[in-house]
Amino acid sequence: MLPDKRGYFGAYGGRFVPETLMPALEELTQAYQQAQQDAAFQREVSYYLKHYVGRPSPVYRAAALSKKIGGADIYLKREDLNHTGAHKINNTVGQLLLARRMGKKRIVAETGAGQHGVATATVAALLGLQCVVYMGEEDIYRQSPNVFRMRLLGAEVVKVSSGSGTLKDAMNEAMRDWVTNVRNTFYVIGSVAGPHPYPVMVRNFQAIIGEEAREQMLAQRGALPDCVVACVGGGSNAMGIFYHFLPLQEVKLVGVEAGGLGLHTEQHAATLNAGRPGVLHGAYSYLLQDVAGQVRPVHSISAGLDYPGVGPEHSYLKDSGRVQYITATDEEALEAFHLLARTEGILPALESSHALAGAIKLAAQMNKQQSILVCLSGRGDKDVPTVAKTMGVELI
Ligand SMILES: Cc1ncc(COP(=O)(O)O)c(C=O)c1O
């Protein structure tokens, strides 16, 4: 079972952190292992996932979209229907219940698209925990509805102006806060990134997506999907939907990275397609870096994919060839966004639109008897201002 005891997925993962954080990571690892074996904790997580988040999320056969494309039958795993509008809530329910169990009263988090921040602020409000969310200046601007939501939920949103003012910089600041306040503070990482045990813990909290979807596909279609597709920022919704399909070799697994303005431009966030291994945020994994090894600025129209790193398990799955990683550009994601809106009446998050764009390309090369399951990781309400801007529409 991966990772190994030291948190390695093959060559990737581990713990590259200041010494002051080592005891905190060890404390977290122990607490998580104990919680995993505690039936009462598992019941508590399941209770909130069912009655608060609204799980199981449905799998929906997108018949009109499939007809329009004329290839494989496309199914959507509707994580957009979860409370707060994305898959991020699955992980925050798990981590904040763990924080409460560990007696930590203060929560810090980083957020890019704001969905992880909203999910953290939501569960912190529910459990009566103090919550501070770090967010890059650029993301505060492009995801302003989510910033206001976090404040309404009682969280303090701290603006991070360093670097490019995006997720990477927010994560640096959240880690700095954690180092300073480690005794009373729990750091909720929002993806399968960061030092061990975060990648395995977040994957396990998100694995409910694929566990449900596998059963739902068998029940609805009477067969496994031929292909499962998800977008990859840090990689948590992808690991969540892939995990229970990994042993099933007949199911093709495809991750879609942000191709931004195109891989030739350097204005993208396609870490696995264009990066090489290095250390970022406490883990060894693929990373977009310049010749000197400095982390490269990245770009994506979608704030949740605008990250130069990726979870270490994805690096392992890329090298092993079990998962194929492709890209979709900003333009292709926008096209997919509009297509889903018009054919199915669903506004997908711009992150999820990348997965959809990838699936549309793949479906066109497949036949009607085949099927593709797409992780629709979140809803597009938060992205309406961004999409309006691309259309030259001014919202009042
Ligand atoms: C709706 C949605 N999908 C996907 C992502 C990307 O994160 P991950 O790759 O960890 O699933 C985000 C991140 O903010 C998001 O909000």
The ligand as an SDF file (V2000), in Angstrom:
LIG
                    3D

 16 16  0  0  0  0  0  0  0  0999 V2000
  -14.1160   23.1420   -8.1460 C   0  0  0  0  0  0  0  0  0  0  0  0
  -12.6560   22.8330   -8.0670 C   0  0  0  0  0  0  0  0  0  0  0  0
  -12.1880   21.7950   -8.8010 N   0  0  0  0  0  0  0  0  0  0  0  0
  -10.8830   21.4720   -8.7760 C   0  0  0  0  0  0  0  0  0  0  0  0
   -9.9640   22.1790   -8.0220 C   0  0  0  0  0  0  0  0  0  0  0  0
   -8.5260   21.7800   -8.0830 C   0  0  0  0  0  0  0  0  0  0  0  0
   -8.0620   21.1760   -6.9090 O   0  0  0  0  0  0  0  0  0  0  0  0
   -7.7100   19.6470   -6.8750 P   0  0  0  0  0  0  0  0  0  0  0  0
   -6.8000   19.3980   -8.0310 O   0  0  0  0  0  0  0  0  0  0  0  0
   -7.0310   19.4800   -5.5530 O   0  0  0  0  0  0  0  0  0  0  0  0
   -8.9790   18.8700   -6.9730 O   0  0  0  0  0  0  0  0  0  0  0  0
  -10.4090   23.2690   -7.2360 C   0  0  0  0  0  0  0  0  0  0  0  0
   -9.4740   24.0260   -6.4020 C   0  0  0  0  0  0  0  0  0  0  0  0
   -9.7520   25.0370   -5.8480 O   0  0  0  0  0  0  0  0  0  0  0  0
  -11.7990   23.5920   -7.2730 C   0  0  0  0  0  0  0  0  0  0  0  0
  -12.2880   24.6170   -6.5670 O   0  0  0  0  0  0  0  0  0  0  0  0
  1  2  1  0
  2  3  1  0
  2 15  2  0
  3  4  2  0
  4  5  1  0
  5  6  1  0
  5 12  2  0
  6  7  1  0
  7  8  1  0
  8  9  2  0
  8 10  1  0
  8 11  1  0
 12 13  1  0
 12 15  1  0
 13 14  2  0
 15 16  1  0
M  END
$$$$
